Amino acid sequence: MDVLQEDFVRSVRKQGRHASATVSGQRLEGFLVGNKFVFPDPMDVLWRQAGPGEFRELRIWRK
């Protein structure tokens, strides 16, 4: 998993699809961007991305 920069996080919030997925055994809310799942830490300070194979049980939310 990689820590993301703030400018990328802004574009993820605008262009990503709201989703939830299981990463390292934890169910997390975030965004699906292409084939990567992007999510904040519990304090909403750092954002991380999990690439294909690092997350599972993806569910995309409808608006």
C-alpha positions as a Markdown table, in Angstrom:
| # | Residue | x | y | z |
|---|---|---|---|---|
| 1 | Met | 0.0 | 0.0 | 0.0 |
| 2 | Asp | 1.1 | 3.5 | -0.8 |
| 3 | Val | 0.5 | 6.8 | 1.0 |
| 4 | Leu | -1.1 | 9.4 | -1.4 |
| 5 | Gln | -0.5 | 13.1 | -1.8 |
| 6 | Glu | -3.3 | 15.6 | -1.1 |
| 7 | Asp | -3.8 | 16.8 | -4.7 |
| 8 | Phe | -4.4 | 13.2 | -5.8 |
| 9 | Val | -6.9 | 12.7 | -2.9 |
| 10 | Arg | -8.9 | 15.7 | -4.2 |
| 11 | Ser | -9.3 | 14.2 | -7.6 |
| 12 | Val | -10.2 | 10.8 | -6.1 |
| 13 | Arg | -13.0 | 12.3 | -4.2 |
| 14 | Lys | -14.4 | 13.9 | -7.4 |
| 15 | Gln | -13.8 | 11.1 | -9.9 |
| 16 | Gly | -13.7 | 7.9 | -7.9 |
| 17 | Arg | -16.6 | 5.6 | -7.3 |
| 18 | His | -17.6 | 5.4 | -3.6 |
| 19 | Ala | -17.0 | 1.8 | -2.4 |
| 20 | Ser | -16.1 | -0.4 | 0.5 |
| 21 | Ala | -13.6 | -3.3 | 0.5 |
| 22 | Thr | -11.8 | -5.6 | 2.8 |
| 23 | Val | -8.1 | -4.8 | 3.2 |
| 24 | Ser | -5.8 | -6.8 | 5.5 |
| 25 | Gly | -8.9 | -8.3 | 7.2 |
| 26 | Gln | -10.6 | -4.9 | 7.9 |
| 27 | Arg | -13.7 | -3.6 | 6.2 |
| 28 | Leu | -12.9 | 0.0 | 5.0 |
| 29 | Glu | -14.8 | 2.7 | 3.1 |
| 30 | Gly | -13.1 | 4.6 | 0.3 |
| 31 | Phe | -13.1 | 5.0 | -3.4 |
| 32 | Leu | -12.5 | 2.8 | -6.4 |
| 33 | Val | -10.3 | 4.5 | -9.0 |
| 34 | Gly | -9.5 | 2.2 | -12.0 |
| 35 | Asn | -8.4 | -1.0 | -10.4 |
| 36 | Lys | -7.1 | 0.5 | -7.2 |
| 37 | Phe | -9.0 | 1.0 | -3.9 |
| 38 | Val | -8.2 | 4.3 | -2.2 |
| 39 | Phe | -9.1 | 4.8 | 1.5 |
| 40 | Pro | -8.4 | 7.1 | 4.5 |
| 41 | Asp | -6.9 | 6.1 | 7.8 |
| 42 | Pro | -9.4 | 6.1 | 10.8 |
| 43 | Met | -8.4 | 9.7 | 11.7 |
| 44 | Asp | -8.8 | 10.8 | 8.0 |
| 45 | Val | -5.3 | 12.2 | 7.9 |
| 46 | Leu | -3.4 | 9.9 | 5.5 |
| 47 | Trp | -4.9 | 8.3 | 2.4 |
| 48 | Arg | -3.6 | 5.0 | 1.1 |
| 49 | Gln | -4.2 | 2.9 | -2.0 |
| 50 | Ala | -4.4 | -0.8 | -2.2 |
| 51 | Gly | -3.6 | -2.2 | -5.7 |
| 52 | Pro | -5.2 | -5.2 | -7.3 |
| 53 | Gly | -4.9 | -8.3 | -5.1 |
| 54 | Glu | -4.4 | -6.3 | -1.9 |
| 55 | Phe | -8.2 | -5.9 | -1.4 |
| 56 | Arg | -11.2 | -8.2 | -1.7 |
| 57 | Glu | -15.0 | -8.3 | -1.3 |
| 58 | Leu | -15.4 | -4.9 | -3.1 |
| 59 | Arg | -18.8 | -3.3 | -3.1 |
| 60 | Ile | -19.5 | -0.2 | -5.1 |
| 61 | Trp | -22.2 | 2.1 | -3.6 |
| 62 | Arg | -25.0 | 3.5 | -5.7 |
| 63 | Lys | -25.9 | 7.2 | -5.5 |
